[in-house]
Structure formats: structure tokens, C-alpha cells
Amino acid sequence: MKHFFNRAKHSDMPSQAELHQLRYQQLALNSRRAFLTQSGGLVGAAFLASIIPSQSFAAGQQLDFSRPLTEPLAPLPPQYPAKAKRVIHMHMVGAPSQLELFDYKPVLEKFNGQDTPQSFLEGKQFAFISGTPKLLGPQFPFKQHGQCGAWVSDRMPYLAKHVDDICFIKSMKSDQFNHAPAQLLMHTGSQLSGKPSIGSWATYGLGTLNQNLPGFVSLVSGTNAPDGGKQLWGSGYLPSVYQGVECRSHGDPVLYLSNPKNVSRSLRRRVLDAISDVNQQSYDTFGDPETLTRISQYEMAYRMQMEASDAFDIKKESAQTRESYGAKIGSASFANNCLVARRLAERGVRYIQLFDYGWDSHGSGKNGSLHHGFVDLCKGSDRPIAALLEDLKQRGMLEDTLVIWGGEFGRTPMLENRGGQDAPFAGRDHHPDAFTMWMAGAGVKGGYTHGETDELGYEIVKDKVEIADLHATILYQLGFNHYDLNYRFQGLNQRLTGVEEAHIVSQILR
């Protein structure tokens, strides 16, 4: 099987990256020791002894992620031959209903309006459902498409033309039913804050092929920011140089990237040189690696002034290309972000996240209705997603670009009690136990469906995929054993998939 790796015996010598990390930890401990010594508390001394990290290294393959200190994003080879050079991850914030898009349930349609079986409700937690709700059948017609015969609703007519390139995973499971923790789990492997995003892990392990652009970029569209906040693209305990850079698809990609009035590029260069000298002196004195991160970020911003402005400028695309995406110059739409994502991908950006807010379809008012807000969001995303897949394929980039689509969980097969199934604002509650995601490109099987839910779409009955399994599979396509892509922090080799066992979903891979 692809996912069984030979675990090489680790070296007793720490790598350069580990030595830098230990040096930083020692500096921090020295500061704590000074404080505790001055306060003279025996309890403090006991506490200090408990928090000093062990300098022994856990068994397993120790990969070398060391780089020149002034080039923290320098490219590194993957651990194993990789199918994916880059990732474009589209997150539909709020969790789209799989039962209105890809997981067709004719039995649920048959029992529409009947009481939900009590076995579905006993011992279960819901975000808003109470009492005995009614079952809610699919709200839109489905048809089979492509040679594979995949079921897709009429809300996604453009995407339906590409099902033979797509692998649907209909057996995704989360253990979080509120938005913020579920989004954190999806992107960092933990519902708790402070953990690195998967994009940070990718850039830590691989760097980026273009030193004039960030290795990890996030683009946000919709009426709000994701519930999980900026931690969804944060670097956590990894050096901050690996955090995602939130960019805009119109105007300056990053605020204040352009020079202020009457400040020339040469003057800005002299200012940065002076700042760099001061920071270098600080590093020579204190040895804090974050000082070098600060230097590299200033330099990145300077280089981005030229290349980022070009990468984000969709005016340089033909009118026909912009039309295919539904992109409009000056807009901050999801369509624009899809087109920018392709431009970033072809320029060597390693990990690109697209967050589109508004998919929380409870039925509480027009914007949250399956027949209003949901329909509008489908219309605004269907065409650009299809255009992105087609664009990547025509340029020969789909072979090494992993495209991911999904939300943080799914929606219930029962109606949320907000007016009855015939109300104009019908909706569904959060459902972490079964939902659909899809992937395409980079060695993933096209025209394939993995996993299955029961006849009502309530529980997984075949090939369950946990979030950690999804992460292990993404890292595998990038060329890593998820056990070995780790970072020493608080005495442990931390990793994206945590301490629980995770499995590569080898069935979906070519």
C-alpha cells in the first residue's frame, strides 16, 4: 500500500533547525529563570523544572528542514516523490448542504415532511434543532453527469461538466458542530487555537518556488471573514514566516504595499537596509530567530511590490478568460479570487486558500434560506470553480495542482424548525457526522466516488474519512509521511495530524 512507509532510524545529532529552536527555547528559559530567581519562590523553581523541554528527540525519521537563516522559504525537496506541487483549497464558509449539491437521496425525497425517527435524535447534539423535526427532502432536482454518472444537482450546472476529473468523498466526518472550532479542525488539525495551518506545514516542509511572493496566500470573499479568524492561516508554533498572507484580489494585494507619496523605491531600499542593520544587530545580541523572520518579511514586502502587483492584476487576462470565470475588474468576488488563485499557482505559490463566506443555510431569513441565499452562493461559485478546473487542465497544471472543495461540516437531513418544510426560508442545521468534499488533480482519481451515507444521508455506512485522514492524504500527495513532517515544540514532535492514528485514503489515489 502507498501509505506504508519505511521509518528510518533517527540520527542522534539534532539538525540545524532543531539547534536554532533549542537556542531560542534556552533564551526564553533564561528569562524565566531570572524572574524566578529574583522572586525567590521554591514553587516557581519546581514549576520551572516541569516546563524545561527535553532535548532528546523522539524515534522516527528526522527530516532536515534547515535553510540559510536569511532564506527561510527556500525550496526543499519532498520526502518522497510528490504528485502535487501546489494546493488550491476552496472553503465554503458556513458549510454548504451536501444534500442539495452532490449527495442525492431519493428515499429522503420520498419521506419529505415526515417526523424524524427518534433513533436519529437520541443522544445527539445539534446547534439549533429541538423537539421532533420533520425530514426535509432535496430541494433541487438531480441528474447524473459524465462517463462516471456522478449525481449533481441543477445548482451546479457548470461544475457538472467536470465530474470525470473530480473525486467525491461522501463520507467525511468531523467531531465539531460549531463553525469556529470546526473550521480550525479542518485547517489546523485541532479545534483549539494556536496550531499551525496545513498551508504553514506545506511551506515549512517545502518552501516556495518563487521568493518574490509568499509561499502561502489566503483570499477571502463574501460578507464576512471566516468564524475561525486569521488563525485558519496562522503558523501557530511554527516560525511566523510560514503563516499565510491574507491578500486582496483588487487594489494593493496587501495593504500599504505601495510606497507612500513622495517615497521612491530607492529611498525605501535605503530605509529597509537601515532597518535590516538594526535587526541584524538585535539578532547577533539575543539570537531570537523571529528577528530573522522580521528581516525576511521586510525583504519579501519589498520584492512583492513588483511581482505581487502583477500576479493580482486580472486586467492582464483576456476578456474571454475573465468572462469564463465571471470575474470583474475591481471586484472582491469569489470569481476574482479563483482567477487570482490560478495566477498565483502558475507563479509558484505553494498553498492557496479561498474562503467564501455565507453558506450557513439555517433558513433564518432570506440570506440563510436554501431557496435564496444558498441559490445565490451556488450561482456565484459554480462558474468560477468550473473555469478554474478547465483553466488548470488546459495549461497542463491540473496534473500537479491539488484542488480541494468543501466546508467545515455538512447539513442535517431534517428541517430546522423555523416555519415548516413549506416555508419560503427552509434550512438545515449543522451536521458533523456526514458530509461531502471533493478533490481533483495531482494524482487523485477523477470520476470516482468514495464513501457512502445511509438512505437519508444521516450516517456514514461505508469508508469513513476523518479530518486527520484528509490531512494525511494531502501531505502524502505533497510528498510527506505525515508522521515525519513534524516540529519540536514543548518537548514533543508536533505534527498536523496530532497523536491520533491517521490513514492515507489510498483508494482515491491513482
C-alpha positions as CSV (number, residue, x, y, z in Angstrom):
1,M,0.0,0.0,0.0
2,K,1.2,3.5,-0.8
3,H,0.8,4.8,2.7
4,F,3.1,2.2,4.4
5,F,6.5,3.9,4.8
6,N,9.8,2.6,6.0
7,R,10.6,4.6,9.1
8,A,14.4,5.3,9.0
9,K,16.2,5.2,12.3
10,H,16.8,8.8,13.5
11,S,20.1,10.4,13.9
12,D,21.4,11.2,17.4
13,M,22.5,14.6,16.2
14,P,20.0,17.4,16.1
15,S,19.5,19.2,12.8
16,Q,20.4,22.9,12.3
17,A,16.8,23.8,12.6
18,E,16.5,22.0,15.9
19,L,19.6,23.7,17.2
20,H,18.2,27.1,16.4
21,Q,14.9,26.1,18.1
22,L,16.7,24.9,21.2
23,R,18.7,28.1,21.3
24,Y,15.5,30.1,21.2
25,Q,14.0,27.9,23.9
26,Q,17.1,28.4,26.1
27,L,16.9,32.1,25.7
28,A,13.3,32.1,26.8
29,L,14.1,29.8,29.8
30,N,16.9,32.1,30.8
31,S,14.4,35.0,31.1
32,R,12.1,32.8,33.2
33,R,14.9,31.7,35.4
34,A,16.0,35.3,36.1
35,F,12.4,36.2,37.1
36,L,12.0,33.2,39.3
37,T,15.4,33.7,40.9
38,Q,14.6,37.3,41.7
39,S,11.2,36.3,43.2
40,G,12.9,33.5,45.2
41,G,10.0,31.1,45.2
42,L,10.5,27.4,45.6
43,V,7.2,26.7,44.0
44,G,8.4,28.8,41.0
45,A,11.6,26.7,40.8
46,A,9.5,23.5,40.8
47,F,7.3,24.9,38.1
48,L,10.5,25.8,36.1
49,A,11.7,22.3,36.3
50,S,8.5,21.0,34.9
51,I,8.5,23.2,31.8
52,I,12.1,22.8,30.6
53,P,11.7,20.9,27.4
54,S,13.6,17.7,26.9
55,Q,16.4,17.8,24.4
56,S,16.1,14.2,23.4
57,F,14.5,13.5,20.0
58,A,11.7,11.1,19.5
59,A,12.2,8.0,17.4
60,G,11.3,8.2,13.8
61,Q,12.8,9.8,10.7
62,Q,14.2,13.2,11.4
63,L,13.8,15.3,8.2
64,D,16.1,18.2,7.7
65,F,14.2,21.4,7.3
66,S,17.2,23.7,7.8
67,R,17.8,26.5,5.4
68,P,20.0,29.6,5.3
69,L,18.7,31.8,8.1
70,T,18.2,34.6,5.6
71,E,16.2,32.4,3.3
72,P,13.5,30.6,5.4
73,L,11.3,30.0,2.4
74,A,14.0,28.5,0.2
75,P,12.6,25.4,-1.6
76,L,13.3,21.9,-0.2
77,P,12.8,18.6,-1.8
78,P,9.8,16.5,-0.6
79,Q,10.4,13.3,1.5
80,Y,9.1,11.1,-1.3
81,P,8.2,11.7,-5.0
82,A,5.3,14.1,-4.9
83,K,2.2,14.3,-7.2
84,A,1.2,17.8,-6.0
85,K,3.5,20.8,-6.3
86,R,0.8,23.2,-5.0
87,V,-2.6,23.2,-3.4
88,I,-5.7,25.3,-4.0
89,H,-8.2,24.8,-1.2
90,M,-11.6,26.3,-1.6
91,H,-13.5,26.5,1.7
92,M,-17.2,27.4,1.6
93,V,-17.5,29.1,5.0
94,G,-20.6,28.1,6.9
95,A,-20.9,24.5,5.4
96,P,-22.9,24.0,2.2
97,S,-25.6,21.4,2.1
98,Q,-24.3,18.2,0.5
99,L,-28.0,17.1,0.2
100,E,-28.7,20.0,-2.2
101,L,-25.5,19.5,-4.2
102,F,-23.8,16.1,-4.5
103,D,-25.3,13.5,-2.2
104,Y,-28.6,12.6,-3.8
105,K,-31.1,10.8,-1.6
106,P,-34.3,9.7,-3.3
107,V,-35.5,8.0,-0.2
108,L,-35.2,11.2,1.7
109,E,-37.2,12.8,-1.0
110,K,-39.9,10.2,-0.6
111,F,-40.2,10.8,3.2
112,N,-40.1,14.5,3.0
113,G,-42.3,16.1,5.7
114,Q,-42.5,13.0,7.9
115,D,-41.3,13.0,11.5
116,T,-37.6,12.3,12.0
117,P,-37.0,8.8,13.6
118,Q,-36.3,9.1,17.3
119,S,-33.1,7.0,16.8
120,F,-31.7,9.9,14.8
121,L,-32.2,12.3,17.8
122,E,-31.4,10.3,20.9
123,G,-28.1,11.2,22.4
124,K,-27.3,13.6,19.6
125,Q,-26.3,17.3,19.9
126,F,-27.5,19.9,17.4
127,A,-26.7,23.5,17.1
128,F,-30.4,24.6,16.9
129,I,-32.8,21.7,16.3
130,S,-35.1,20.9,19.2
131,G,-38.2,18.7,19.6
132,T,-39.1,16.3,16.7
133,P,-38.2,17.9,13.4
134,K,-39.5,16.9,10.0
135,L,-37.4,15.3,7.4
136,L,-36.6,17.6,4.5
137,G,-36.1,16.1,1.1
138,P,-33.6,17.5,-1.5
139,Q,-34.8,21.0,-2.6
140,F,-33.5,20.8,-6.1
141,P,-33.5,18.2,-8.9
142,F,-30.5,16.0,-9.5
143,K,-29.2,14.4,-12.7
144,Q,-26.3,12.1,-13.5
145,H,-23.4,13.5,-15.4
146,G,-20.2,12.4,-17.2
147,Q,-19.0,9.0,-18.0
148,C,-18.8,8.2,-14.3
149,G,-22.5,9.0,-13.8
150,A,-22.0,11.3,-10.8
151,W,-25.1,12.8,-9.3
152,V,-25.1,16.7,-9.2
153,S,-28.0,19.0,-8.6
154,D,-29.1,21.7,-11.0
155,R,-27.4,24.3,-8.7
156,M,-24.0,23.4,-10.2
157,P,-24.5,23.1,-14.0
158,Y,-21.0,24.3,-14.9
159,L,-19.2,22.1,-12.4
160,A,-21.3,19.1,-13.5
161,K,-19.4,19.1,-16.8
162,H,-16.2,18.3,-14.9
163,V,-17.3,15.3,-12.8
164,D,-14.9,13.0,-14.7
165,D,-12.0,15.0,-13.3
166,I,-13.4,15.0,-9.7
167,C,-13.2,12.6,-6.8
168,F,-16.2,13.0,-4.5
169,I,-15.6,12.0,-0.8
170,K,-19.2,11.5,0.5
171,S,-18.1,10.1,3.9
172,M,-16.3,13.0,5.6
173,K,-16.7,13.2,9.4
174,S,-15.9,15.9,11.9
175,D,-16.3,15.9,15.7
176,Q,-17.1,19.6,15.9
177,F,-20.6,21.1,15.2
178,N,-19.9,24.8,15.7
179,H,-18.3,26.9,13.0
180,A,-15.2,28.3,14.5
181,P,-13.8,25.1,16.1
182,A,-14.9,23.0,13.1
183,Q,-13.0,25.4,10.7
184,L,-9.9,25.3,13.0
185,L,-10.1,21.5,12.9
186,M,-10.4,21.5,9.1
187,H,-7.4,23.7,8.6
188,T,-5.1,23.1,11.6
189,G,-6.0,19.6,12.7
190,S,-7.2,20.8,16.1
191,Q,-10.3,22.6,17.3
192,L,-8.1,24.6,19.7
193,S,-6.4,27.8,18.7
194,G,-2.6,28.1,18.4
195,K,-1.9,25.3,15.9
196,P,-0.3,25.8,12.5
197,S,-2.5,25.7,9.4
198,I,-1.9,23.0,6.8
199,G,-0.6,25.7,4.5
200,S,2.0,26.6,7.0
201,W,3.1,23.0,7.3
202,A,3.3,22.8,3.5
203,T,5.5,25.9,3.2
204,Y,7.6,24.8,6.2
205,G,8.3,21.4,4.6
206,L,8.7,22.5,1.0
207,G,9.3,26.3,0.9
208,T,8.2,28.1,-2.2
209,L,9.5,28.2,-5.7
210,N,9.1,32.0,-6.0
211,Q,10.9,34.1,-3.5
212,N,9.2,37.2,-4.6
213,L,5.8,36.0,-3.4
214,P,4.6,34.5,-0.2
215,G,4.5,30.7,-0.1
216,F,1.1,30.6,1.5
217,V,-1.7,33.0,0.5
218,S,-5.3,33.4,1.7
219,L,-8.1,35.1,-0.2
220,V,-11.4,35.9,1.4
221,S,-14.8,36.7,-0.2
222,G,-18.3,37.1,1.0
223,T,-19.9,39.3,3.6
224,N,-17.6,38.5,6.5
225,A,-14.4,36.8,7.5
226,P,-14.4,33.1,8.5
227,D,-15.6,32.4,12.0
228,G,-12.2,30.8,12.9
229,G,-10.5,34.1,12.1
230,K,-6.9,34.6,11.0
231,Q,-5.8,31.5,12.9
232,L,-7.1,29.5,9.9
233,W,-4.0,30.6,8.0
234,G,-1.8,31.2,11.1
235,S,1.6,29.5,11.7
236,G,0.9,28.6,15.4
237,Y,4.2,27.4,17.0
238,L,6.0,27.3,13.6
239,P,8.1,30.3,12.8
240,S,5.9,33.2,11.8
241,V,7.4,33.4,8.3
242,Y,5.3,30.3,7.4
243,Q,2.0,31.9,8.2
244,G,-0.4,32.7,5.4
245,V,-0.6,36.2,4.0
246,E,-4.1,37.5,3.6
247,C,-4.3,39.2,0.2
248,R,-6.9,41.2,-1.7
249,S,-7.9,40.5,-5.2
250,H,-8.3,44.2,-6.0
251,G,-6.2,47.2,-5.2
252,D,-2.9,46.6,-3.4
253,P,-2.7,42.8,-2.7
254,V,-1.5,43.7,0.8
255,L,-2.5,47.0,2.5
256,Y,0.3,49.6,2.3
257,L,2.3,47.6,-0.1
258,S,2.7,50.6,-2.4
259,N,5.2,53.3,-1.4
260,P,3.7,56.4,0.3
261,K,3.5,59.6,-1.7
262,N,7.0,61.2,-2.4
263,V,8.8,58.0,-1.3
264,S,10.7,56.5,-4.2
265,R,11.7,52.8,-4.5
266,S,15.4,53.7,-3.9
267,L,14.5,55.6,-0.7
268,R,12.5,52.6,0.5
269,R,15.5,50.4,-0.2
270,R,17.8,52.6,1.9
271,V,15.2,52.6,4.7
272,L,15.0,48.8,4.6
273,D,18.7,48.5,4.7
274,A,18.9,50.6,7.8
275,I,16.2,48.6,9.5
276,S,17.9,45.4,8.5
277,D,21.1,46.5,10.1
278,V,19.4,47.2,13.4
279,N,17.5,43.9,13.3
280,Q,20.8,42.1,12.5
281,Q,22.4,43.7,15.5
282,S,19.5,42.6,17.6
283,Y,19.8,39.0,16.4
284,D,23.6,39.0,17.0
285,T,22.9,40.1,20.6
286,F,19.9,38.0,21.5
287,G,19.8,35.2,18.9
288,D,16.0,35.3,18.5
289,P,15.1,33.6,15.2
290,E,12.0,35.7,14.9
291,T,14.3,38.7,14.3
292,L,15.5,37.0,11.1
293,T,11.9,36.3,10.2
294,R,11.2,40.1,10.6
295,I,14.1,40.8,8.2
296,S,12.9,38.3,5.6
297,Q,9.3,39.7,5.8
298,Y,10.5,43.3,5.1
299,E,12.5,42.0,2.2
300,M,9.6,39.9,0.9
301,A,7.3,43.0,1.0
302,Y,9.9,45.0,-1.0
303,R,10.1,42.2,-3.6
304,M,6.3,41.8,-3.7
305,Q,5.9,45.5,-4.8
306,M,6.9,44.4,-8.3
307,E,5.7,40.8,-8.7
308,A,2.6,40.7,-6.5
309,S,1.0,43.6,-8.2
310,D,1.4,41.8,-11.5
311,A,0.2,38.5,-10.1
312,F,-3.0,40.0,-8.7
313,D,-3.8,42.1,-11.8
314,I,-6.6,40.3,-13.6
315,K,-6.6,43.1,-16.2
316,K,-3.7,41.3,-17.8
317,E,-6.0,38.3,-18.5
318,S,-8.0,38.3,-21.7
319,A,-11.6,39.5,-21.7
320,Q,-12.6,35.9,-22.7
321,T,-10.8,34.4,-19.7
322,R,-12.3,36.9,-17.3
323,E,-15.7,36.1,-18.7
324,S,-15.2,32.4,-18.3
325,Y,-14.7,32.9,-14.6
326,G,-17.3,35.6,-14.2
327,A,-14.6,37.9,-12.9
328,K,-14.9,41.6,-12.9
329,I,-12.1,44.2,-12.6
330,G,-12.2,45.9,-9.2
331,S,-14.4,43.3,-7.6
332,A,-13.6,41.3,-4.4
333,S,-15.7,38.3,-5.5
334,F,-15.1,34.6,-5.2
335,A,-14.8,34.6,-9.0
336,N,-12.0,37.1,-9.0
337,N,-10.3,35.1,-6.3
338,C,-10.5,31.9,-8.4
339,L,-8.8,33.6,-11.3
340,V,-6.1,35.1,-8.9
341,A,-5.6,31.6,-7.5
342,R,-4.6,30.3,-10.9
343,R,-2.3,33.2,-11.5
344,L,-0.6,32.6,-8.1
345,A,-0.4,28.9,-8.7
346,E,1.4,29.3,-12.0
347,R,3.9,31.7,-10.3
348,G,5.0,29.2,-7.8
349,V,2.9,29.9,-4.7
350,R,2.8,26.7,-2.7
351,Y,-0.6,26.8,-0.9
352,I,-3.6,29.0,-1.8
353,Q,-6.7,29.2,0.3
354,L,-10.0,30.6,-0.9
355,F,-12.6,31.4,1.8
356,D,-16.1,32.2,0.6
357,Y,-18.4,33.3,3.5
358,G,-22.2,32.9,3.8
359,W,-23.1,29.2,3.3
360,D,-24.7,28.7,6.7
361,S,-28.2,27.8,5.5
362,H,-30.4,27.5,8.6
363,G,-33.4,29.1,6.9
364,S,-33.4,32.0,9.3
365,G,-34.3,34.7,6.9
366,K,-33.7,35.2,3.2
367,N,-29.9,35.2,3.2
368,G,-29.9,31.9,5.2
369,S,-32.5,30.2,3.1
370,L,-31.9,27.2,0.8
371,H,-34.1,28.9,-1.8
372,H,-32.5,32.4,-1.6
373,G,-29.0,32.9,-0.1
374,F,-27.9,29.4,-0.9
375,V,-29.0,29.7,-4.5
376,D,-27.1,33.0,-4.9
377,L,-23.9,31.5,-3.5
378,C,-24.2,28.5,-5.8
379,K,-24.6,30.8,-8.8
380,G,-21.6,32.9,-7.7
381,S,-19.3,29.9,-7.2
382,D,-20.3,27.3,-9.8
383,R,-19.0,29.0,-12.9
384,P,-15.6,30.2,-11.5
385,I,-14.8,26.8,-9.9
386,A,-15.5,25.1,-13.3
387,A,-13.4,27.7,-15.1
388,L,-10.6,27.2,-12.6
389,L,-10.6,23.4,-13.3
390,E,-10.7,23.9,-17.1
391,D,-8.0,26.6,-17.0
392,L,-5.7,24.4,-15.0
393,K,-6.3,21.5,-17.2
394,Q,-5.7,23.5,-20.4
395,R,-2.4,24.8,-19.1
396,G,-1.2,21.3,-18.0
397,M,-1.3,22.4,-14.4
398,L,-4.1,20.1,-13.1
399,E,-1.6,17.2,-13.1
400,D,0.4,18.7,-10.3
401,T,-2.1,21.0,-8.6
402,L,-4.3,19.5,-5.9
403,V,-7.7,21.3,-5.9
404,I,-9.9,20.8,-2.8
405,W,-13.5,21.9,-2.2
406,G,-15.6,21.7,0.9
407,G,-16.9,23.2,4.1
408,E,-16.3,22.6,7.8
409,F,-19.2,20.0,8.2
410,G,-22.4,19.1,6.5
411,R,-26.2,19.7,7.0
412,T,-28.9,17.6,8.5
413,P,-31.5,15.6,6.5
414,M,-34.1,17.1,8.8
415,L,-35.6,20.5,8.7
416,E,-34.5,23.1,11.2
417,N,-37.7,24.2,12.9
418,R,-38.2,27.7,11.5
419,G,-41.5,27.7,9.9
420,G,-42.0,24.2,8.4
421,Q,-40.9,22.5,5.2
422,D,-43.2,24.6,3.1
423,A,-41.9,27.9,4.5
424,P,-40.1,30.1,2.0
425,F,-37.0,30.2,4.2
426,A,-36.4,26.4,4.7
427,G,-33.0,25.4,6.0
428,R,-30.9,22.7,7.6
429,D,-28.9,22.5,10.9
430,H,-25.2,21.7,11.3
431,H,-24.3,18.0,10.8
432,P,-20.7,16.9,11.5
433,D,-21.4,13.2,11.2
434,A,-21.6,13.0,7.4
435,F,-20.7,15.5,4.7
436,T,-19.2,15.7,1.2
437,M,-15.9,17.2,0.0
438,W,-14.3,16.8,-3.4
439,M,-10.7,16.8,-4.7
440,A,-9.3,17.0,-8.2
441,G,-5.9,16.8,-9.9
442,A,-2.4,15.8,-8.6
443,G,-2.8,12.0,-8.7
444,V,-6.4,11.9,-7.4
445,K,-8.8,9.6,-9.3
446,G,-11.2,11.5,-11.5
447,G,-14.8,10.3,-12.0
448,Y,-14.6,8.4,-8.7
449,T,-16.9,8.5,-5.6
450,H,-15.5,7.4,-2.2
451,G,-17.7,6.5,0.8
452,E,-21.4,6.4,1.2
453,T,-24.1,7.6,3.6
454,D,-27.3,5.9,4.5
455,E,-30.6,6.3,2.6
456,L,-31.4,9.5,4.4
457,G,-27.9,11.0,4.3
458,Y,-27.6,10.9,8.1
459,E,-24.8,8.5,8.9
460,I,-21.8,7.1,7.1
461,V,-22.2,3.5,6.2
462,K,-19.0,3.0,4.1
463,D,-15.4,4.2,4.2
464,K,-15.5,6.9,6.8
465,V,-12.8,9.7,6.3
466,E,-11.8,11.7,9.4
467,I,-10.2,15.1,9.1
468,A,-6.9,13.7,10.1
469,D,-7.1,11.2,7.2
470,L,-7.8,14.0,4.8
471,H,-4.7,15.9,6.1
472,A,-2.5,12.8,5.9
473,T,-3.6,12.3,2.2
474,I,-2.9,15.9,1.3
475,L,0.5,15.7,2.8
476,Y,1.2,12.4,1.0
477,Q,0.4,14.0,-2.3
478,L,2.8,16.8,-1.4
479,G,5.5,14.1,-0.8
480,F,5.4,13.6,3.0
481,N,4.7,10.9,5.5
482,H,2.5,12.8,8.0
483,Y,4.3,11.2,10.9
484,D,7.7,12.6,9.8
485,L,6.6,16.2,8.9
486,N,6.9,17.5,12.5
487,Y,8.3,20.3,14.6
488,R,9.8,20.2,18.0
489,F,7.7,22.2,20.5
490,Q,7.1,21.9,24.2
491,G,9.1,18.7,24.3
492,L,7.1,16.9,21.6
493,N,7.5,16.4,17.9
494,Q,4.3,18.2,17.0
495,R,2.5,17.4,13.7
496,L,-0.6,18.3,11.7
497,T,-2.4,15.0,12.4
498,G,-1.7,15.1,16.1
499,V,-1.3,12.0,18.2
500,E,-4.2,10.0,16.9
501,E,-3.8,7.5,14.2
502,A,-4.4,8.8,10.7
503,H,-4.7,6.9,7.4
504,I,-4.0,7.9,3.9
505,V,-7.1,7.4,1.8
506,S,-5.2,5.4,-0.8
507,Q,-8.5,4.3,-2.6
508,I,-8.9,7.8,-4.1
509,L,-5.3,7.9,-5.5
510,R,-4.1,6.8,-8.9
